[in-house]
Amino acid sequence: MLVDIQKLNLGSDSAERDITVGLSEYFYQNSTYQRFLNSKKTILVGNRGAGKSAIFKYIASTEVKKGNLVLELSPEEYSYELLTQYLKRENEGSWGKQSSYSVAWQYLIYNLIFNKIVESKRGLLLGSQRDIYNYVNANSDVKGLSPISVLVSYLKQLETVKLDSHESLVKSRNLQSLYSLEEIKNLIPSLRKVLDKVRMKVLIDELDKGWDDSEDSKYFIAGLFQATQKINLISPNLRVYVSIRQELFDNIPQIYDDAQKIREDVEVIRWGKNELLELIGLRIAHSFPETARLDTLNRWKSVFTARLDSKFEDSADYIISRTQLRPRELLQLCKLCAEYHSGGKKIDEDAIMAAEEIYSEQKTKDLASEYRFQYPHLLDVFEVFRGQNCHFEKNDLDYLLLAMVCGEVHVDRATEWIGGMDYLELKQLLWQIGFLKAWIPKAAGGSAGKETYLGHYELPTVNLENIEKFRVHPAFATFLSLKG
């Protein structure tokens, strides 16, 4: 089937922009979405570009269409810099930041909920429920503040009372009142009655935007997790959902301390090759409705050449292998391919190779940026591999990594943190972030007659000391001029 490639529109990389264009029509309800929606899970964890925002935007859109109430908190409403600027550090009085953040988050979310109900369902605020309306009216100054300002304001109240040097009964009562959310607590019975008649979802997304790895940013997120757990006990018709990047979820000690308590609430986004093909297929069908009756692979072939002759590989396999199985990466590469399309009937091998040149550089720099707070200047580590073979025997890789941590091979600005590592730690790091892939013998999952290299995102539980061969992920090969 011939289509006009010039009319191909794969949508935006950003769910915020895409939801008003076509996301609600071609959103792919993969297995993660189905599990998340049909369970009691409320925390969505995934790597950057894995589709967390798309899921939240789609949930918001469908809930509004059903007539339910939706509250969305997005990046412009967070400011980690503001938190650090206005709040004292934990060691300046040991004022219990995590519990304070938890209470402040509850205060903020309840106020947002009350305001939303007054705006949208005022007819339900009769009789005993009128106290919610009265509360919102009496606190009109809160309504005029940004969410982050409300949060900081409450935290400042806690900080001021807690760090007050005077011990007194009044101080104790004020502190108890703030921590117990006294003014909110009296409204909970009325809120439950309202929620008997209306459903509400609160969606808190993209907590990594503006992330600065500060003390306050960590307590900010850990406190949010505690707050959502408490609020989600109020009514089955009220759910607060949070999405968070995998790297933050794994490396915030305050979250780790509570991991067992929240594990049953967590859904981790994972994609497979076939699911990614379905995702692209739906977008192709949105551009070309005449392809809707085709299966996913044939939709792909209506736009892309089926096989890359010089690579001895199907185009779909080749392109997907350049991603870490994240939708955004696949969309970015496919859109670049379309940009380099030179007017033929399909996106051909020349266009794909030209697109890979740009994509490989973008992907390498994006990966370094993704981990910039924990591992600054990671790009300098990647540069050590420039011009080398992409495949490594275990001993050869270990020697290279040992030379890096010992200073024999320069890693420039990354020296500060690499110098304190063991070479096995460095190997584990490069594996976990997806820079390295491990060889898995065909008996353990490889295809017949073909060696299989898998990344951490495909097979997280691997003992690297039992792995005999490694390769640099193909996504980085072109930019780093790797051989083989």
Stockholm file with secondary structure:
# STOCKHOLM 1.0

chainA/1-484         MLVDIQKLNLGSDSAERDITVGLSEYFYQNSTYQRFLNSKKTILVGNRGAGKSAIFKYIASTEVKKGNLVLELSPEEYSYELLTQYLKRENEGSWGKQSSYSVAWQYLIYNLIFNKIVESKRGLLLGSQRDIYNYVNANSDVKGLSPISVLVSYLKQLETVKLDSHESLVKSRNLQSLYSLEEIKNLIPSLRKVLDKVRMKVLIDELDKGWDDSEDSKYFIAGLFQATQKINLISPNLRVYVSIRQELFDNIPQIYDDAQKIREDVEVIRWGKNELLELIGLRIAHSFPETARLDTLNRWKSVFTARLDSKFEDSADYIISRTQLRPRELLQLCKLCAEYHSGGKKIDEDAIMAAEEIYSEQKTKDLASEYRFQYPHLLDVFEVFRGQNCHFEKNDLDYLLLAMVCGEVHVDRATEWIGGMDYLELKQLLWQIGFLKAWIPKAAGGSAGKETYLGHYELPTVNLENIEKFRVHPAFATFLSLKG
#=GR chainA/1-484 SS CCCCGGGCCCCCSCHHHHIIIIIHHHCCCCHHHHHHHTSSCCEEEECTTSSHHHHHHHHHHHHHHTTCEEEEECGGGCCHHHHHHHSCCTTTTTCCHHHHHHHHHHHHHHHHHHHHHHHHCGGGCCGGGHHHHHHHHHTHHHHTSCHHHHHHHHHHHHHHHHTCSCCCHHHHHHHHHHHTTHHHHTTHHHHHHHHTTCCEEEEECCTTTTCCCCHHHHHHHHHHHHHHHHHTTSCTTEEEEEEEEHHHHHHCHHHHHTHHHHGGGEEECCCCHHHHHHHHHHHHHHHCGGGTTSCHHHHHHHHBCSEEGGGTEEHHHHHHHTSSSCHHHHHHHHHHHHHTCCSSSSBCHHHHHHHHHHHHHHHHHHHHHHTTTTSTTHHHHHGGGTTSBSEEEHHHHHHHHHHHHHTSSCCGGGHHHHTTSCHHHHHHHHHHTTSEEEEECGGGTCCTTSCEEECTTTCCCCCGGGCCEEEECGGGTTTTTCBC
#=GC SS_cons         CCCCGGGCCCCCSCHHHHIIIIIHHHCCCCHHHHHHHTSSCCEEEECTTSSHHHHHHHHHHHHHHTTCEEEEECGGGCCHHHHHHHSCCTTTTTCCHHHHHHHHHHHHHHHHHHHHHHHHCGGGCCGGGHHHHHHHHHTHHHHTSCHHHHHHHHHHHHHHHHTCSCCCHHHHHHHHHHHTTHHHHTTHHHHHHHHTTCCEEEEECCTTTTCCCCHHHHHHHHHHHHHHHHHTTSCTTEEEEEEEEHHHHHHCHHHHHTHHHHGGGEEECCCCHHHHHHHHHHHHHHHCGGGTTSCHHHHHHHHBCSEEGGGTEEHHHHHHHTSSSCHHHHHHHHHHHHHTCCSSSSBCHHHHHHHHHHHHHHHHHHHHHHTTTTSTTHHHHHGGGTTSBSEEEHHHHHHHHHHHHHTSSCCGGGHHHHTTSCHHHHHHHHHHTTSEEEEECGGGTCCTTSCEEECTTTCCCCCGGGCCEEEECGGGTTTTTCBC
//
